[in-house]
Amino acid sequence: MLKSFIKRIGVINFVMLLVVLSIIIVSEVMFLQGHKLEAIFIAFWAPTILGFMNYLKYRE
């Protein structure tokens, strides 16, 4: 199942989705530790990366 998903979206996109997931997790951990402003700043990276992925996908 995972192999078919990776084959469908591509390896690079799968890696980028893992990066986005890790950014969200790091942001949540930082927020819960009390670093609220830094966590919010890092949380904005995830939609930026997803938007860049969409731009590259539909540019072709």
Helices and strands as residue ranges (DSSP letters): H 2-9, H 11-32, H 36-43, H 45-59
